[in-house]
Amino acid sequence: MSTYGTYRIAEKKCATCSYWCGNRRIDFRSNKPFYIQAEAGNYVCMAYVNRKTTAATKCLRWRLWEKIP
């Protein structure tokens, strides 16, 4: 069983960034994204080559995704 961290959509964390490669689940409130539940662990950041990040790391190149799949 995996461990997840919960983050608000407006937080500039790696878990809410479009570059995040780890698993995440989006919780909606009133048909709008509100919380992100991201799997804990180290993942390679697509914005920085050879840099491992966690979901709670503050992202320096934060970019919100354009569309939610």
N, CA, C and O of each residue as an XYZ file, in Angstrom:
276
protein
N       0.846     -1.184      0.000
C       0.000      0.000      0.000
C       0.889      1.244      0.000
O       1.849      1.330      0.766
N       0.568      2.183     -0.845
C       1.366      3.394     -0.982
C       0.903      4.478     -0.021
O      -0.245      4.490      0.422
N       1.808      5.378      0.287
C       1.504      6.524      1.125
C       1.304      7.744      0.240
O       2.020      7.939     -0.742
N       0.328      8.555      0.598
C       0.013      9.743     -0.190
C       0.077     10.988      0.681
O      -0.203     10.935      1.879
N       0.452     12.113      0.066
C       0.408     13.412      0.713
C      -0.662     14.245      0.029
O      -0.884     14.095     -1.172
N      -1.328     15.118      0.769
C      -2.403     15.940      0.217
C      -1.948     17.388      0.150
O      -1.416     17.933      1.117
N      -2.165     18.006     -1.012
C      -1.728     19.379     -1.260
C      -2.856     20.157     -1.934
O      -3.602     19.615     -2.748
N      -2.966     21.431     -1.582
C      -3.944     22.290     -2.252
C      -3.452     22.600     -3.656
O      -2.249     22.611     -3.916
N      -4.371     22.844     -4.539
C      -4.063     23.064     -5.946
C      -3.187     24.306     -6.160
O      -2.421     24.349     -7.123
N      -3.284     25.310     -5.289
C      -2.546     26.559     -5.453
C      -1.128     26.498     -4.886
O      -0.335     27.407     -5.129
N      -0.794     25.445     -4.135
C       0.555     25.325     -3.583
C       1.540     25.043     -4.708
O       1.260     24.237     -5.596
N       2.672     25.694     -4.673
C       3.684     25.497     -5.711
C       4.633     24.385     -5.291
O       5.820     24.608     -5.052
N       4.086     23.199     -5.210
C       4.838     22.000     -4.851
C       4.988     21.137     -6.097
O       4.253     21.301     -7.071
N       5.933     20.232     -6.059
C       6.149     19.354     -7.208
C       4.907     18.511     -7.533
O       4.659     18.194     -8.696
N       4.147     18.156     -6.526
C       2.957     17.329     -6.748
C       1.886     18.036     -7.566
O       1.087     17.369     -8.224
N       1.844     19.371     -7.547
C       0.822     20.113     -8.284
C       1.347     20.648     -9.615
O       0.633     21.367    -10.314
N       2.560     20.315     -9.966
C       3.211     20.828    -11.179
C       2.943     19.904    -12.371
O       2.752     18.700    -12.198
N       2.931     20.461    -13.555
C       2.715     19.647    -14.750
C       3.918     18.750    -15.047
O       3.788     17.789    -15.805
N       5.084     19.042    -14.465
C       6.275     18.226    -14.677
C       6.342     16.993    -13.764
O       7.257     16.181    -13.904
N       5.404     16.843    -12.845
C       5.430     15.742    -11.880
C       5.235     14.409    -12.592
O       4.293     14.246    -13.367
N       6.127     13.456    -12.329
C       6.067     12.139    -12.977
C       5.427     11.062    -12.100
O       5.120      9.975    -12.589
N       5.229     11.341    -10.846
C       4.668     10.351     -9.935
C       3.155     10.227    -10.076
O       2.516     11.002    -10.788
N       2.604      9.251     -9.393
C       1.151      9.049     -9.398
C       0.479     10.113     -8.547
O       0.993     10.499     -7.497
N      -0.668     10.581     -9.007
C      -1.447     11.540     -8.231
C      -2.919     11.381     -8.563
O      -3.300     10.905     -9.633
N      -3.726     11.797     -7.605
C      -5.172     11.759     -7.763
C      -5.703     13.150     -7.473
O      -5.262     13.804     -6.528
N      -6.633     13.595     -8.269
C      -7.175     14.948     -8.137
C      -8.558     14.860     -7.508
O      -9.420     14.132     -7.999
N      -8.772     15.600     -6.419
C     -10.077     15.672     -5.772
C     -10.755     16.973     -6.186
O     -10.142     18.041     -6.176
N     -12.015     16.864     -6.544
C     -12.770     18.014     -7.028
C     -13.769     18.499     -5.986
O     -14.303     17.708     -5.208
N     -14.014     19.796     -5.978
C     -15.071     20.430     -5.189
C     -15.814     21.360     -6.136
O     -15.196     22.226     -6.755
N     -17.098     21.203     -6.259
C     -17.923     22.007     -7.168
C     -17.375     21.962     -8.598
O     -17.307     22.984     -9.281
N     -16.989     20.767     -9.036
C     -16.478     20.522    -10.389
C     -15.190     21.273    -10.713
O     -14.892     21.493    -11.887
N     -14.424     21.669     -9.706
C     -13.134     22.317     -9.902
C     -12.087     21.569     -9.094
O     -12.384     21.087     -8.001
N     -10.858     21.463     -9.611
C      -9.814     20.779     -8.837
C      -9.515     21.535     -7.554
O      -9.380     22.759     -7.563
N      -9.411     20.798     -6.438
C      -9.209     21.433     -5.139
C      -7.986     20.874     -4.417
O      -7.150     21.635     -3.929
N      -7.880     19.551     -4.350
C      -6.759     18.888     -3.687
C      -6.066     17.937     -4.651
O      -6.684     17.381     -5.558
N      -4.771     17.766     -4.432
C      -3.981     16.761     -5.139
C      -3.483     15.780     -4.094
O      -2.916     16.182     -3.078
N      -3.693     14.507     -4.338
C      -3.115     13.477     -3.488
C      -2.027     12.803     -4.305
O      -2.315     12.085     -5.263
N      -0.775     13.034     -3.925
C       0.368     12.523     -4.669
C       1.071     11.422     -3.884
O       1.195     11.494     -2.661
N       1.522     10.417     -4.597
C       2.210      9.299     -3.983
C       3.576      9.742     -3.460
O       4.312     10.464     -4.134
N       3.896      9.299     -2.254
C       5.187      9.642     -1.640
C       6.304      8.866     -2.322
O       6.091      7.773     -2.846
N       7.477      9.440     -2.304
C       8.637      8.789     -2.902
C       9.454      9.784     -3.703
O       9.076     10.948     -3.831
N      10.570      9.328     -4.240
C      11.431     10.166     -5.057
C      11.170      9.895     -6.528
O      11.086      8.741     -6.950
N      11.042     10.961     -7.304
C      10.806     10.853     -8.736
C      11.727     11.819     -9.461
O      12.108     12.853     -8.912
N      12.083     11.483    -10.693
C      12.914     12.355    -11.509
C      12.053     13.514    -12.005
O      10.933     13.316    -12.477
N      12.589     14.716    -11.890
C      11.872     15.909    -12.335
C      12.124     16.106    -13.828
O      13.273     16.069    -14.269
N      11.073     16.313    -14.605
C      11.231     16.538    -16.043
C      11.782     17.929    -16.345
O      12.340     18.140    -17.422
N      11.642     18.881    -15.428
C      12.126     20.240    -15.647
C      13.638     20.347    -15.399
O      14.315     21.165    -16.022
N      14.159     19.523    -14.495
C      15.586     19.509    -14.184
C      16.129     18.117    -14.487
O      15.656     17.127    -13.928
N      17.090     18.043    -15.344
C      17.669     16.753    -15.707
C      18.447     16.192    -14.524
O      19.185     16.915    -13.854
N      18.276     14.905    -14.275
C      18.987     14.167    -13.218
C      18.739     14.697    -11.811
O      19.604     14.552    -10.947
N      17.592     15.303    -11.559
C      17.267     15.770    -10.210
C      16.072     14.975     -9.694
O      15.030     14.902    -10.347
N      16.235     14.389     -8.529
C      15.129     13.648     -7.917
C      14.406     14.563     -6.947
O      15.032     15.279     -6.165
N      13.085     14.531     -7.004
C      12.267     15.365     -6.134
C      11.220     14.521     -5.431
O      10.967     13.376     -5.806
N      10.620     15.103     -4.411
C       9.489     14.486     -3.738
C       8.263     15.356     -3.995
O       8.387     16.463     -4.517
N       7.094     14.867     -3.634
C       5.854     15.615     -3.852
C       5.830     16.910     -3.048
O       5.222     17.890     -3.478
N       6.480     16.927     -1.891
C       6.448     18.099     -1.009
C       7.524     19.132     -1.316
O       7.559     20.187     -0.681
N       8.398     18.855     -2.270
C       9.461     19.797     -2.619
C       8.868     21.029     -3.285
O       7.975     20.926     -4.127
N       9.377     22.203     -2.898
C       8.934     23.442     -3.544
C       9.535     23.485     -4.945
O      10.752     23.393     -5.104
N       8.691     23.624     -5.950
C       9.137     23.577     -7.337
C       9.574     24.965     -7.806
O       8.827     25.936     -7.681
N      10.786     25.049     -8.344
C      11.310     26.318     -8.827
C      10.823     26.649    -10.239
O      10.826     27.814    -10.638
N      10.413     25.647    -10.984
C       9.879     25.846    -12.337
C       8.423     25.414    -12.411
O       8.000     24.808    -13.395
N       7.679     25.716    -11.399
C       6.288     25.275    -11.277
C       5.442     25.759    -12.440
O       5.502     26.925    -12.831
N       4.658     24.848    -12.984
C       3.740     25.177    -14.065
C       2.492     24.313    -13.892
O       2.579     23.086    -13.866
N       1.349     24.950    -13.778
C       0.090     24.218    -13.646
C      -0.232     23.563    -14.979
O       0.019     24.133    -16.041
N      -0.786     22.373    -14.915
C      -1.123     21.666    -16.152
C      -2.201     22.419    -16.925
O      -2.983     23.166    -16.337
N      -2.241     22.224    -18.222
C      -3.205     22.915    -19.074
C      -4.567     22.248    -19.042
O      -5.593     22.921    -18.933
N      -4.578     20.927    -19.135
C      -5.832     20.191    -19.138
C      -5.712     19.012    -18.185
O      -4.639     18.430    -18.028
N      -6.806     18.676    -17.564
C      -6.827     17.516    -16.671
C      -7.353     16.340    -17.476
O      -8.449     16.418    -18.030
N      -6.586     15.237    -17.552
C      -7.034     14.078    -18.353
C      -8.265     13.419    -17.776
O      -8.759     12.438    -18.333
